[in-house]
Amino acid sequence: MATMADVARSAGVSVATVSHVLNGTRPVLPHTRQAVLDAVEELGYTTNTLARSLVTSRTRSIGLAVSAISNPYFTEILQGVEASALEHGYSLLIADPHDDPEHERKVVQLLHERRVDGMIVAPSADPRGLLAYLGRHDVPAVFLDRLVDAPAVDGGPRFDQVCADNAEPTSRLVAHLAGLGHRRIGLVAGRPGLSTTSERITGYRSGLAFAGLPYDERLLVHGDSESAGGEEATAALLSLAVPPTALVTGNNAMTIGALRALRARGLSVPGDIALCCFDDFAWADLFSPRLTAIAQPSKDIGAQAVRVLLERLAEPGRPARTVRLPSAFVHRTSCGCPEEPTRSEHPEQPQQPQQAQQQPQQSAQSVQSARAAQSERGSVA
């Protein structure tokens, strides 16, 4: 195998210059840098990562602990983390904590024992063990997607955090449905204890208040951030004496569960009940009707988490910060709005707001009729 000394001889420079070029530890003249890179290519030189880590005490690796990697949202975050890490010359070690506090602490310890330079973690609903381990071993870490209320250090936050806006976008979904005439809007919320859940509930209540609608605790049911839980929560909402005429679901998995529950009861969207969801995903535009959703900048969240972690590694004493990225409102048709016509195919027609105002009442009657029909079928059986 070619050595760094071989590269130095071929490029006509010192071994120290080769090291500076490969590690980016000092500026090098462009023509010198190119000579070194040409020699590396010609000789097939590869960096001895183990030897470098012994000298620098750095492995140029990042640990990523994220649950539900199969979830499209977290898959896109992973893509953002990986692309940004690779861009900066870092490898990635991945572990799944399964949203279990005890397992979370174990996988973080395993990543730490692999001597990663820092970690990016989407914490569980009970991160006390995680916080204790990271604090005790002074591990550079960035919390991703879900914020934690960690003990302060020197009067300020202890850990950097990166997430998307949650409250305002949820409020916008509720206000949009209220603007279409809905007065009973249900929320299928996520797992209690997660910051994403509490912030979206805050946004839900804010949206109701903005629209002048009362908060009814019976219209808020937790779906545990999973498809099965979303289905059960939706079924509970539909079983109310006066069911909601519109639903907001707290993430993409619970949206799938909600759609299953609606289909099981023979209810159509948006004819019988309107639906808006937090999290956009690749096939949301393929559903019929197409899903009105809040799209989080998932890849950007992952990339930003890497940048924040690398800043922390370069400047360990800098104040911790929380970075919030804006989410986008993706307006489609599951909320009850018509497809936007093209000017060439559909001439402008006057709006008929009264029809839209009457639809929610008809939707509630449809839900109750479907429930009555189910009951009748059950009696016959």
Contacts in CASP RR format, 6 or more apart in sequence:
PFRMAT RR
TARGET T0000
AUTHOR 0000-0000-0000
METHOD contacts of the structure
MODEL  1
MATMADVARSAGVSVATVSHVLNGTRPVLPHTRQAVLDAVEELGYTTNTL
ARSLVTSRTRSIGLAVSAISNPYFTEILQGVEASALEHGYSLLIADPHDD
PEHERKVVQLLHERRVDGMIVAPSADPRGLLAYLGRHDVPAVFLDRLVDA
PAVDGGPRFDQVCADNAEPTSRLVAHLAGLGHRRIGLVAGRPGLSTTSER
ITGYRSGLAFAGLPYDERLLVHGDSESAGGEEATAALLSLAVPPTALVTG
NNAMTIGALRALRARGLSVPGDIALCCFDDFAWADLFSPRLTAIAQPSKD
IGAQAVRVLLERLAEPGRPARTVRLPSAFVHRTSCGCPEEPTRSEHPEQP
QQPQQAQQQPQQSAQSVQSARAAQSERGSVA
1 45 0 8 1.000
1 46 0 8 1.000
2 43 0 8 1.000
2 44 0 8 1.000
2 45 0 8 1.000
3 45 0 8 1.000
4 15 0 8 1.000
4 18 0 8 1.000
4 19 0 8 1.000
4 22 0 8 1.000
4 45 0 8 1.000
5 15 0 8 1.000
6 43 0 8 1.000
6 45 0 8 1.000
7 18 0 8 1.000
7 36 0 8 1.000
7 39 0 8 1.000
7 40 0 8 1.000
7 43 0 8 1.000
7 45 0 8 1.000
8 14 0 8 1.000
8 15 0 8 1.000
8 17 0 8 1.000
8 18 0 8 1.000
10 39 0 8 1.000
10 42 0 8 1.000
10 43 0 8 1.000
11 17 0 8 1.000
11 18 0 8 1.000
11 32 0 8 1.000
11 35 0 8 1.000
11 36 0 8 1.000
11 38 0 8 1.000
11 39 0 8 1.000
12 35 0 8 1.000
13 32 0 8 1.000
13 35 0 8 1.000
13 36 0 8 1.000
17 28 0 8 1.000
17 32 0 8 1.000
17 36 0 8 1.000
18 36 0 8 1.000
19 25 0 8 1.000
20 26 0 8 1.000
20 28 0 8 1.000
21 28 0 8 1.000
21 32 0 8 1.000
21 33 0 8 1.000
21 36 0 8 1.000
21 37 0 8 1.000
22 36 0 8 1.000
22 40 0 8 1.000
22 47 0 8 1.000
23 52 0 8 1.000
23 56 0 8 1.000
28 36 0 8 1.000
39 45 0 8 1.000
49 59 0 8 1.000
49 60 0 8 1.000
52 58 0 8 1.000
52 60 0 8 1.000
53 59 0 8 1.000
53 60 0 8 1.000
53 115 0 8 1.000
58 117 0 8 1.000
59 114 0 8 1.000
59 115 0 8 1.000
59 116 0 8 1.000
59 117 0 8 1.000
60 89 0 8 1.000
60 90 0 8 1.000
60 91 0 8 1.000
60 117 0 8 1.000
61 90 0 8 1.000
61 91 0 8 1.000
61 92 0 8 1.000
61 93 0 8 1.000
61 114 0 8 1.000
61 115 0 8 1.000
61 116 0 8 1.000
61 117 0 8 1.000
62 81 0 8 1.000
62 85 0 8 1.000
62 90 0 8 1.000
62 91 0 8 1.000
62 92 0 8 1.000
62 93 0 8 1.000
62 116 0 8 1.000
62 117 0 8 1.000
62 118 0 8 1.000
62 119 0 8 1.000
62 120 0 8 1.000
62 306 0 8 1.000
62 309 0 8 1.000
63 92 0 8 1.000
63 93 0 8 1.000
63 94 0 8 1.000
63 95 0 8 1.000
63 111 0 8 1.000
63 114 0 8 1.000
63 116 0 8 1.000
63 118 0 8 1.000
63 119 0 8 1.000
63 120 0 8 1.000
64 78 0 8 1.000
64 81 0 8 1.000
64 92 0 8 1.000
64 93 0 8 1.000
64 94 0 8 1.000
64 95 0 8 1.000
64 119 0 8 1.000
64 120 0 8 1.000
64 121 0 8 1.000
65 94 0 8 1.000
65 95 0 8 1.000
65 96 0 8 1.000
65 97 0 8 1.000
65 104 0 8 1.000
65 107 0 8 1.000
65 108 0 8 1.000
65 111 0 8 1.000
65 119 0 8 1.000
65 120 0 8 1.000
65 121 0 8 1.000
65 122 0 8 1.000
66 74 0 8 1.000
66 77 0 8 1.000
66 78 0 8 1.000
66 94 0 8 1.000
66 96 0 8 1.000
66 97 0 8 1.000
66 120 0 8 1.000
66 121 0 8 1.000
66 122 0 8 1.000
66 144 0 8 1.000
67 74 0 8 1.000
67 96 0 8 1.000
67 97 0 8 1.000
67 98 0 8 1.000
67 99 0 8 1.000
67 122 0 8 1.000
67 124 0 8 1.000
68 74 0 8 1.000
68 96 0 8 1.000
68 99 0 8 1.000
68 253 0 8 1.000
69 75 0 8 1.000
69 78 0 8 1.000
69 94 0 8 1.000
69 96 0 8 1.000
71 252 0 8 1.000
71 253 0 8 1.000
72 252 0 8 1.000
72 281 0 8 1.000
72 282 0 8 1.000
73 251 0 8 1.000
73 252 0 8 1.000
73 279 0 8 1.000
73 281 0 8 1.000
73 296 0 8 1.000
73 298 0 8 1.000
74 122 0 8 1.000
74 145 0 8 1.000
74 298 0 8 1.000
76 298 0 8 1.000
76 299 0 8 1.000
77 122 0 8 1.000
77 144 0 8 1.000
77 145 0 8 1.000
77 298 0 8 1.000
77 299 0 8 1.000
77 301 0 8 1.000
77 302 0 8 1.000
78 94 0 8 1.000
78 302 0 8 1.000
79 299 0 8 1.000
80 298 0 8 1.000
80 299 0 8 1.000
80 300 0 8 1.000
80 301 0 8 1.000
80 302 0 8 1.000
80 303 0 8 1.000
80 306 0 8 1.000
81 92 0 8 1.000
81 120 0 8 1.000
81 302 0 8 1.000
81 303 0 8 1.000
81 305 0 8 1.000
81 306 0 8 1.000
82 92 0 8 1.000
83 299 0 8 1.000
83 303 0 8 1.000
84 302 0 8 1.000
84 303 0 8 1.000
84 306 0 8 1.000
84 307 0 8 1.000
85 91 0 8 1.000
85 92 0 8 1.000
85 306 0 8 1.000
86 92 0 8 1.000
88 306 0 8 1.000
88 310 0 8 1.000
90 117 0 8 1.000
90 306 0 8 1.000
90 310 0 8 1.000
93 111 0 8 1.000
93 114 0 8 1.000
93 116 0 8 1.000
95 107 0 8 1.000
95 108 0 8 1.000
95 110 0 8 1.000
95 111 0 8 1.000
96 107 0 8 1.000
97 103 0 8 1.000
97 104 0 8 1.000
97 107 0 8 1.000
97 108 0 8 1.000
97 121 0 8 1.000
97 124 0 8 1.000
98 104 0 8 1.000
99 124 0 8 1.000
99 125 0 8 1.000
99 191 0 8 1.000
99 225 0 8 1.000
100 124 0 8 1.000
101 124 0 8 1.000
101 125 0 8 1.000
101 126 0 8 1.000
101 127 0 8 1.000
101 128 0 8 1.000
101 129 0 8 1.000
101 130 0 8 1.000
104 121 0 8 1.000
104 123 0 8 1.000
104 124 0 8 1.000
104 127 0 8 1.000
104 129 0 8 1.000
104 130 0 8 1.000
105 129 0 8 1.000
105 130 0 8 1.000
105 132 0 8 1.000
105 133 0 8 1.000
108 119 0 8 1.000
108 121 0 8 1.000
108 130 0 8 1.000
108 133 0 8 1.000
108 134 0 8 1.000
108 139 0 8 1.000
109 133 0 8 1.000
111 119 0 8 1.000
112 119 0 8 1.000
112 133 0 8 1.000
112 137 0 8 1.000
112 139 0 8 1.000
117 140 0 8 1.000
117 313 0 8 1.000
118 139 0 8 1.000
118 140 0 8 1.000
118 141 0 8 1.000
118 309 0 8 1.000
118 313 0 8 1.000
119 134 0 8 1.000
119 139 0 8 1.000
119 140 0 8 1.000
119 141 0 8 1.000
119 142 0 8 1.000
119 309 0 8 1.000
120 141 0 8 1.000
120 142 0 8 1.000
120 144 0 8 1.000
120 302 0 8 1.000
120 305 0 8 1.000
120 306 0 8 1.000
120 309 0 8 1.000
121 130 0 8 1.000
121 141 0 8 1.000
121 142 0 8 1.000
121 143 0 8 1.000
121 144 0 8 1.000
122 143 0 8 1.000
122 144 0 8 1.000
122 145 0 8 1.000
122 146 0 8 1.000
123 130 0 8 1.000
123 143 0 8 1.000
123 146 0 8 1.000
123 148 0 8 1.000
124 130 0 8 1.000
125 191 0 8 1.000
125 192 0 8 1.000
125 193 0 8 1.000
125 194 0 8 1.000
126 193 0 8 1.000
127 148 0 8 1.000
131 148 0 8 1.000
131 150 0 8 1.000
131 151 0 8 1.000
133 139 0 8 1.000
134 141 0 8 1.000
134 159 0 8 1.000
135 158 0 8 1.000
140 309 0 8 1.000
140 312 0 8 1.000
140 313 0 8 1.000
140 316 0 8 1.000
141 159 0 8 1.000
141 160 0 8 1.000
141 309 0 8 1.000
142 159 0 8 1.000
142 160 0 8 1.000
142 161 0 8 1.000
142 162 0 8 1.000
142 305 0 8 1.000
142 308 0 8 1.000
142 309 0 8 1.000
142 312 0 8 1.000
143 159 0 8 1.000
143 160 0 8 1.000
143 161 0 8 1.000
143 162 0 8 1.000
144 161 0 8 1.000
144 162 0 8 1.000
144 163 0 8 1.000
144 301 0 8 1.000
144 302 0 8 1.000
144 305 0 8 1.000
145 162 0 8 1.000
145 163 0 8 1.000
145 164 0 8 1.000
145 196 0 8 1.000
145 301 0 8 1.000
146 163 0 8 1.000
146 194 0 8 1.000
146 195 0 8 1.000
146 196 0 8 1.000
147 161 0 8 1.000
147 163 0 8 1.000
147 195 0 8 1.000
147 322 0 8 1.000
148 159 0 8 1.000
148 161 0 8 1.000
148 195 0 8 1.000
150 157 0 8 1.000
150 158 0 8 1.000
150 159 0 8 1.000
151 158 0 8 1.000
152 158 0 8 1.000
153 320 0 8 1.000
156 319 0 8 1.000
156 320 0 8 1.000
157 319 0 8 1.000
157 320 0 8 1.000
157 321 0 8 1.000
157 322 0 8 1.000
158 320 0 8 1.000
159 320 0 8 1.000
160 308 0 8 1.000
160 309 0 8 1.000
160 312 0 8 1.000
160 320 0 8 1.000
160 321 0 8 1.000
160 322 0 8 1.000
160 323 0 8 1.000
161 320 0 8 1.000
161 321 0 8 1.000
161 322 0 8 1.000
161 323 0 8 1.000
162 301 0 8 1.000
162 302 0 8 1.000
162 304 0 8 1.000
162 305 0 8 1.000
162 308 0 8 1.000
162 322 0 8 1.000
162 323 0 8 1.000
162 325 0 8 1.000
163 195 0 8 1.000
163 196 0 8 1.000
163 301 0 8 1.000
163 322 0 8 1.000
163 323 0 8 1.000
163 324 0 8 1.000
163 325 0 8 1.000
164 296 0 8 1.000
164 297 0 8 1.000
164 301 0 8 1.000
164 324 0 8 1.000
164 325 0 8 1.000
164 326 0 8 1.000
164 327 0 8 1.000
165 324 0 8 1.000
165 325 0 8 1.000
165 326 0 8 1.000
165 327 0 8 1.000
166 195 0 8 1.000
166 196 0 8 1.000
166 199 0 8 1.000
166 200 0 8 1.000
166 202 0 8 1.000
166 203 0 8 1.000
166 278 0 8 1.000
166 327 0 8 1.000
167 199 0 8 1.000
167 200 0 8 1.000
167 202 0 8 1.000
167 203 0 8 1.000
167 206 0 8 1.000
168 203 0 8 1.000
169 278 0 8 1.000
169 294 0 8 1.000
169 327 0 8 1.000
169 329 0 8 1.000
170 199 0 8 1.000
170 200 0 8 1.000
170 202 0 8 1.000
170 203 0 8 1.000
170 204 0 8 1.000
170 206 0 8 1.000
170 207 0 8 1.000
170 248 0 8 1.000
170 250 0 8 1.000
170 278 0 8 1.000
170 294 0 8 1.000
171 203 0 8 1.000
171 204 0 8 1.000
171 206 0 8 1.000
171 207 0 8 1.000
171 210 0 8 1.000
172 207 0 8 1.000
172 294 0 8 1.000
172 329 0 8 1.000
173 248 0 8 1.000
173 276 0 8 1.000
173 278 0 8 1.000
173 292 0 8 1.000
173 294 0 8 1.000
173 329 0 8 1.000
174 185 0 8 1.000
174 203 0 8 1.000
174 204 0 8 1.000
174 206 0 8 1.000
174 207 0 8 1.000
174 208 0 8 1.000
174 210 0 8 1.000
174 211 0 8 1.000
174 248 0 8 1.000
175 207 0 8 1.000
175 210 0 8 1.000
175 211 0 8 1.000
176 276 0 8 1.000
176 292 0 8 1.000
176 329 0 8 1.000
176 335 0 8 1.000
177 185 0 8 1.000
177 246 0 8 1.000
177 248 0 8 1.000
177 274 0 8 1.000
177 276 0 8 1.000
177 335 0 8 1.000
178 185 0 8 1.000
178 207 0 8 1.000
178 208 0 8 1.000
178 210 0 8 1.000
178 211 0 8 1.000
178 212 0 8 1.000
178 213 0 8 1.000
179 211 0 8 1.000
180 246 0 8 1.000
180 274 0 8 1.000
180 335 0 8 1.000
180 336 0 8 1.000
180 337 0 8 1.000
180 356 0 8 1.000
180 359 0 8 1.000
180 360 0 8 1.000
181 356 0 8 1.000
181 357 0 8 1.000
181 359 0 8 1.000
181 360 0 8 1.000
182 244 0 8 1.000
182 245 0 8 1.000
182 246 0 8 1.000
182 274 0 8 1.000
182 360 0 8 1.000
183 213 0 8 1.000
183 245 0 8 1.000
183 360 0 8 1.000
184 216 0 8 1.000
184 219 0 8 1.000
184 242 0 8 1.000
184 243 0 8 1.000
184 244 0 8 1.000
184 245 0 8 1.000
184 246 0 8 1.000
184 360 0 8 1.000
184 364 0 8 1.000
185 208 0 8 1.000
185 213 0 8 1.000
185 219 0 8 1.000
185 244 0 8 1.000
185 245 0 8 1.000
185 246 0 8 1.000
185 247 0 8 1.000
185 248 0 8 1.000
186 219 0 8 1.000
186 220 0 8 1.000
186 221 0 8 1.000
186 237 0 8 1.000
186 244 0 8 1.000
186 246 0 8 1.000
186 247 0 8 1.000
186 248 0 8 1.000
187 200 0 8 1.000
187 201 0 8 1.000
187 204 0 8 1.000
187 219 0 8 1.000
187 220 0 8 1.000
187 221 0 8 1.000
187 247 0 8 1.000
187 248 0 8 1.000
187 250 0 8 1.000
188 221 0 8 1.000
188 222 0 8 1.000
188 223 0 8 1.000
188 230 0 8 1.000
188 233 0 8 1.000
188 234 0 8 1.000
188 237 0 8 1.000
188 247 0 8 1.000
188 248 0 8 1.000
188 249 0 8 1.000
188 250 0 8 1.000
188 254 0 8 1.000
188 258 0 8 1.000
189 197 0 8 1.000
189 200 0 8 1.000
189 201 0 8 1.000
189 204 0 8 1.000
189 220 0 8 1.000
189 221 0 8 1.000
189 222 0 8 1.000
189 223 0 8 1.000
189 233 0 8 1.000
189 250 0 8 1.000
190 196 0 8 1.000
190 197 0 8 1.000
190 200 0 8 1.000
190 222 0 8 1.000
190 223 0 8 1.000
190 224 0 8 1.000
190 225 0 8 1.000
190 250 0 8 1.000
190 251 0 8 1.000
190 254 0 8 1.000
191 197 0 8 1.000
191 222 0 8 1.000
191 223 0 8 1.000
191 224 0 8 1.000
191 225 0 8 1.000
192 222 0 8 1.000
194 225 0 8 1.000
196 251 0 8 1.000
197 222 0 8 1.000
197 225 0 8 1.000
197 250 0 8 1.000
200 250 0 8 1.000
200 278 0 8 1.000
201 220 0 8 1.000
204 220 0 8 1.000
204 248 0 8 1.000
205 215 0 8 1.000
207 213 0 8 1.000
208 214 0 8 1.000
208 215 0 8 1.000
209 215 0 8 1.000
218 240 0 8 1.000
219 237 0 8 1.000
219 240 0 8 1.000
219 244 0 8 1.000
221 233 0 8 1.000
221 234 0 8 1.000
221 236 0 8 1.000
221 237 0 8 1.000
222 233 0 8 1.000
223 229 0 8 1.000
223 230 0 8 1.000
223 232 0 8 1.000
223 233 0 8 1.000
223 254 0 8 1.000
224 230 0 8 1.000
225 250 0 8 1.000
225 251 0 8 1.000
225 253 0 8 1.000
225 254 0 8 1.000
226 253 0 8 1.000
226 254 0 8 1.000
227 253 0 8 1.000
227 254 0 8 1.000
227 256 0 8 1.000
227 257 0 8 1.000
227 260 0 8 1.000
228 257 0 8 1.000
229 254 0 8 1.000
229 257 0 8 1.000
230 249 0 8 1.000
230 253 0 8 1.000
230 254 0 8 1.000
230 257 0 8 1.000
230 258 0 8 1.000
230 261 0 8 1.000
231 257 0 8 1.000
231 258 0 8 1.000
231 260 0 8 1.000
231 261 0 8 1.000
232 261 0 8 1.000
233 254 0 8 1.000
233 258 0 8 1.000
234 247 0 8 1.000
234 249 0 8 1.000
234 257 0 8 1.000
234 258 0 8 1.000
234 261 0 8 1.000
234 262 0 8 1.000
235 261 0 8 1.000
235 264 0 8 1.000
235 265 0 8 1.000
237 243 0 8 1.000
237 244 0 8 1.000
237 247 0 8 1.000
238 261 0 8 1.000
238 262 0 8 1.000
238 265 0 8 1.000
238 267 0 8 1.000
238 367 0 8 1.000
238 371 0 8 1.000
239 371 0 8 1.000
242 364 0 8 1.000
243 273 0 8 1.000
243 364 0 8 1.000
243 367 0 8 1.000
243 368 0 8 1.000
243 371 0 8 1.000
244 273 0 8 1.000
244 364 0 8 1.000
245 273 0 8 1.000
245 274 0 8 1.000
245 359 0 8 1.000
245 360 0 8 1.000
245 361 0 8 1.000
245 363 0 8 1.000
245 364 0 8 1.000
245 367 0 8 1.000
246 273 0 8 1.000
246 274 0 8 1.000
246 275 0 8 1.000
246 276 0 8 1.000
246 335 0 8 1.000
246 360 0 8 1.000
246 363 0 8 1.000
247 258 0 8 1.000
247 273 0 8 1.000
247 274 0 8 1.000
247 275 0 8 1.000
247 276 0 8 1.000
248 276 0 8 1.000
248 277 0 8 1.000
248 278 0 8 1.000
249 255 0 8 1.000
249 258 0 8 1.000
249 275 0 8 1.000
249 276 0 8 1.000
249 277 0 8 1.000
249 278 0 8 1.000
250 277 0 8 1.000
250 278 0 8 1.000
250 279 0 8 1.000
251 277 0 8 1.000
251 278 0 8 1.000
251 279 0 8 1.000
252 277 0 8 1.000
252 279 0 8 1.000
252 280 0 8 1.000
252 281 0 8 1.000
252 284 0 8 1.000
254 277 0 8 1.000
255 275 0 8 1.000
255 277 0 8 1.000
255 279 0 8 1.000
255 291 0 8 1.000
258 275 0 8 1.000
258 277 0 8 1.000
259 269 0 8 1.000
259 275 0 8 1.000
259 287 0 8 1.000
262 268 0 8 1.000
262 269 0 8 1.000
262 272 0 8 1.000
262 273 0 8 1.000
262 275 0 8 1.000
265 367 0 8 1.000
265 370 0 8 1.000
265 371 0 8 1.000
265 374 0 8 1.000
266 272 0 8 1.000
266 370 0 8 1.000
267 273 0 8 1.000
267 366 0 8 1.000
267 367 0 8 1.000
267 370 0 8 1.000
269 275 0 8 1.000
269 289 0 8 1.000
269 334 0 8 1.000
270 289 0 8 1.000
270 333 0 8 1.000
270 334 0 8 1.000
270 335 0 8 1.000
270 336 0 8 1.000
270 363 0 8 1.000
271 336 0 8 1.000
271 359 0 8 1.000
271 363 0 8 1.000
271 366 0 8 1.000
272 363 0 8 1.000
272 366 0 8 1.000
272 367 0 8 1.000
272 370 0 8 1.000
273 363 0 8 1.000
273 366 0 8 1.000
273 367 0 8 1.000
274 334 0 8 1.000
274 335 0 8 1.000
274 336 0 8 1.000
274 360 0 8 1.000
274 363 0 8 1.000
275 291 0 8 1.000
275 292 0 8 1.000
275 334 0 8 1.000
275 335 0 8 1.000
276 291 0 8 1.000
276 292 0 8 1.000
276 293 0 8 1.000
276 334 0 8 1.000
276 335 0 8 1.000
277 284 0 8 1.000
277 291 0 8 1.000
277 292 0 8 1.000
277 293 0 8 1.000
277 294 0 8 1.000
277 334 0 8 1.000
278 293 0 8 1.000
278 294 0 8 1.000
279 293 0 8 1.000
279 294 0 8 1.000
279 295 0 8 1.000
279 296 0 8 1.000
280 291 0 8 1.000
280 293 0 8 1.000
280 294 0 8 1.000
280 295 0 8 1.000
280 296 0 8 1.000
280 328 0 8 1.000
280 330 0 8 1.000
281 293 0 8 1.000
284 290 0 8 1.000
284 291 0 8 1.000
284 293 0 8 1.000
284 330 0 8 1.000
284 332 0 8 1.000
285 291 0 8 1.000
285 332 0 8 1.000
287 334 0 8 1.000
289 332 0 8 1.000
289 333 0 8 1.000
289 334 0 8 1.000
289 336 0 8 1.000
290 332 0 8 1.000
290 333 0 8 1.000
290 334 0 8 1.000
291 332 0 8 1.000
291 334 0 8 1.000
292 330 0 8 1.000
292 331 0 8 1.000
292 332 0 8 1.000
292 333 0 8 1.000
292 334 0 8 1.000
292 335 0 8 1.000
292 337 0 8 1.000
293 330 0 8 1.000
293 332 0 8 1.000
294 327 0 8 1.000
294 328 0 8 1.000
294 329 0 8 1.000
294 330 0 8 1.000
295 327 0 8 1.000
295 328 0 8 1.000
295 329 0 8 1.000
295 330 0 8 1.000
296 325 0 8 1.000
296 327 0 8 1.000
297 325 0 8 1.000
297 326 0 8 1.000
297 327 0 8 1.000
297 328 0 8 1.000
300 325 0 8 1.000
301 325 0 8 1.000
304 323 0 8 1.000
304 325 0 8 1.000
308 321 0 8 1.000
308 323 0 8 1.000
311 318 0 8 1.000
312 318 0 8 1.000
331 337 0 8 1.000
333 339 0 8 1.000
336 359 0 8 1.000
END
